[in-house]
Amino acid sequence: MIKRIGVLTSGGDAPGMNSAIRAIVRFGISKGIEVIGIERGYQGLIEEEFRVLHKDDVSEIVQRGGTILRTARSEEFKEEEGQRRAIENLKKHGIDGLIVIGGEGSLKGAYDLFKKGVNVVGIPGSIDNDIWGTDFSIGFDTACNNVIDAINKIRDTAAAHERTFVIEVMGRECGFIAFTSGLVSGADIILIPEVPIDFPYITEKLKERQRKNKKHNIIVVAEGVGSAYFIGKQIEDRLGISTRIVVLGHIQRGGSPSVFDRSIATFMGVDAVKRLLAGESGVMIGWQNNSPVSVPLEEVVKNKKRVSPELYWEVESLW
């Protein structure tokens, strides 16, 4: 029987994590469960950074970005000894089930614990939206809104000065942020890791705009494609036009989460508690067809979610 559950946030922070924590704590308490907050992710699990979370502890956090439990990357947890210590601490504190909120690496850690006998449920939290088994991960919508807001502002300057701006966004292996935000903000060229960079293609696209007397350009590039400075230099050398580089960086992660991120995080948090109470473990709570679903962690960690090149080229005519 589940009487006490732990919750931690791990890896990169994502807007909406606090909404999930709030839902877990308040729904858990309503079911007679004590909820233990684990600070600083898996490292805090190893170092016993535990505290009981009450209803008031999660008041007024739903609108806050980041995570009140803080987060850290733990090299120690990747080793057998680190995992052994983590499991011992869970047992020592009488924690019957664990909820892990995080990205690909965090969910792999959850699966490792599950294989060692821990009752664990994962929740996808990643602005990259690169987690298999869920249509959306917590934080992606907010990150895209942040990028779109920045592009809108940059476009004003680009038009005023008749310049080409290369805007670099996050996404080392996965281009969902660049693809989605670029598409809906009316970017002129979008470059993502899933599609090999083609400078002749870029050159021809920009020449076509010149022929149509278009005086400015917005190019959105995922960081995994390559340096925005290198891409800007290539454009200058090939076309002789002035470029300006904007690297948005960690501004994409911050700020108050969107309504969508708050909503899915809340429903995922509630469902995670329900799954543990029902005796389910070794799963991630995904979001499919506008509802929370249970996806085996084994499938999550063995598969990759990426932008489809076919979809990319299908909508290429829109930019």
N, C-alpha and C positions, 0 to 999 in steps of 0.2 A: 504493500500500500504506500502511495506517495503522500508524505506528510511535509516534506521540505524540499524545495527546488532551488537551484542556483541559476543565475543568469549572468552572462558576461558578453561584452562586446570586444571584438578582436579585429586586428588588421586596420585598414584605412577607415576613418570615420565616414559616416554617411548621414545626411539630413533625414530624420525620421527614426533613427535608432532610439531616441528618447521616447517617441510615441509607442514603440514596441515594448520598451522597458515599463512604461506606465501601464500598458494593457496587461502585461504579465503580472505585475505586482498587484494591481487592483482586482483583476479577475481571479488570480490565485488566492488572494485573501478572502474573496467572496465564497470560495470553495473550501475554506478552512485550511489553506496551505500557507506555510511560512515561506517567504521568499528571501533568499540570500543574494545580495549583490556582490559580485566578484570584481574587484577593481583591476584595471590594467590587463584585461584579457587573460591569456594562458599564463603569462608571467605572474600575474597576481594569483592565479590558481596554484601555481607552484609555491609562491611565497606567502600563502594564506592571508591575502588581503581581502577579507570577507567582512560584510556587515549586513545586518538585518534591514530590510527595506519595509517601511510602513507606508500607509496610504499618503500621509502628508509628505513623505520623502519624495514622492513623484508628482506633487502638486505643481502646476505651472511649468512643466517641462515640455509639454506637448509641442509648444511653439519654438523650442530652442533647437538649434542645430548641434552638431557634435554628439557627445554622449556623456551623461553625468557619471557613468562608471569609468570613463576614460578608456584608452586603448593603447596597446603596445604590441610590437612584434617580438616574438620569443624564439630565439634560436635554441634555447635550452629545451623547450617543449618538443622540438623535432627529434630529440634523442630519447631513447628508451628510458633512461634514468629520469629525465624530466617528466615524462608521462607517468612513470611509476609514482613519483612524488605527488603529482596532481591527483591521481586516483586515491592515494593514501589520504590526502587532505579532504577529498570529498567524503570518504568514509569516516574520517575523524570528526567531521562536522555534521554527520548524519544527513547528508544531502542525498536524496533518493533519485533525483533526476536533474539534468542539466540542460539549459537552453543556451545555445551559442548563436549570437547574431554577428554575421560577418560575411566576408567574401570567399573566393575559391580556397585559399589557404586555410582559412578559419574552419570551413566546412570539412576540409580534409582532416584537420585536427579532431573535429567532432567525430568523424568516421573512425579514426584511429582509437578514440576512447570507446566508441561503441563496440569495436572488435575486441576490446579488452574487458567488456562486461558492464560498461557504464550505460545507464538509461539516458539517452541524449536525443534532443531534437534541435535541428538547425533552422535558422531564419536567414534568408539571403539579404545581406546589407552591403551594397556596392554601387557606387555611382556609375561604374562601367557597364552595368547590366549584362555582365558576361557569364552569369551563372546558369548552367543548364537546368532545365526542369521548371523554370518560372518565366512567365511573360515579362515580368518586371521585377527588379530588385529594389529594395528600399534605397532611396537617395538619387536614383537615376533621373526621375522627373524634375526634381529640384535642381540638379546639376545642369540639365538641359535648359531650364528656365534661366539660370544664371548666365549661361553661355549666350542665349538668345538676347538677353538684356544687354550684354556687353557688345554683341554684334550690332544691335540697333544703334547704340551710341557711336561705335566706330564708323558705321556707315555714314553718319552725318558728316564726320570729318573727311572721310574718303571722298564723298561727293563734293564737299566744299573745295578740297585741294586737288581733285581729279587724280587720285592716287590709287595704287593697288596695295591692299592690306592682306598680309598673310597672318592668319590667326591660328595659333597652336592651342589645341585643347588636349585634355587627358585621354589616354587610351593607348597603352603600349602594344597590346596584342589584339585588342578588340576596338572596333571603330564606331560603336553605337552612339557615343556622345557626338562625335563629329558628323556622322551620317544623319542623325535625327535633327540635331540643332541646326546644322547647315541646310538641310532640306527645307525645314519649316521657317527659316529666317531668310530664305531667298538667296543663299550664297551662290556665287557664280561658278565655283569649282569646289569639290569636296574630295579630300584624299584620305583613305583609310588603309590600315595594315592588310586587310583581307584582299585588296586589289593592288597589284604591283604598280608602282609609280611609273608614269609614262610621260616624259617631258615633251616629246613631240605632240602628244594629245593636249597637254596643258598649253603649249605654245599655239596650237591651232585654235583652241577655244578662245584664247585671249585675242588672237588676230581677228577672229570672227567678230568679237565684240568691238574691236577697233573699227572694222569695216562698217559696223552699225552705229558708229559714232558714240559708243559707250565710253565715258571718260574715266570711270573708276571701276574697281573690281574688289570683290570680297572672296578670299580663298580660305577655306576652313580645312585644317590638316590635323589629324590625330598624331600625337607625339611619337607613336610607334612607326610612322612612315619615315621619319627622319627629321632633322633639325629644320625648323621654319626658316632659320637664317640661311641655310644651304639652299632651300627651295627658293627663297626670295632672291638669292644671288644668281641662281640659274635663270630665273625669269628676267632679271635685269640684263644678264649677258646675252640672252637669246633675243630679247625684244627691245632692249634699250629703254625700258620704262622704269620709273622710280618705284620702289617697293618700301613698305614699312612693315615691321614685324611686331606682333603683339603675342606674348606668351601669357595666357590667362592663369596658368598655375593653380595654386590651391584655393583661389577665390571660388572655383567651381564647387568645392566641397562645402562651403560655409553658407550661413544664412538660415532663416526660418524655413522649415520644410513646407513644401506645397501641400495643398489639400489632398491631392492624390497620394503623396508619400505618407502623410499622416494617416490616411484611411487604410491603405494596405498594411502599413506597419501595425496598426491597431488590430485589425482582423487577424493578421498572422500571429501576433502575440497571444491573442485569446485562443486561437486554434492550437498553438504550440502547447499551452497548458492543458487543453482538452485532450490532446493526443497522449501526453504523459499520464494523465489521470486514467485514460482508457487502456493503459498498458502498452502503448505503441512506442517504439524506440528505433533509432537508426534511420530516421527520416528527416527530410527538410520540408518546411511548409512553403510551398510555392504559390504563385498567383497565376491561375489559368482561367480563361473565360469568365473573368470578373468575380472569381471566388477563390478562397484558399483551398489548396489540395496537398495531399501527402505524397512526397516523392522519395524513394529510397536513396539514402546518402551514397550508397555504392554506385548508383547510376549517376548521381550528381558529380562525383569526383572522377568518374571514368569518361565523362563526355565534356566537350567544349561547346560553348555557345558563341557564335560569331555572326557578323553581318554576312548575309548571303551575297556573293558576287553577282548572282543572277538578279537579285532584287536591286542591287546598286545600279546595274546597267539598265534595268527596266525603267527606272525613274530618272535616269541621267538626263533625259531630254528636258526635265523640269528646271535644270540649272544651266 
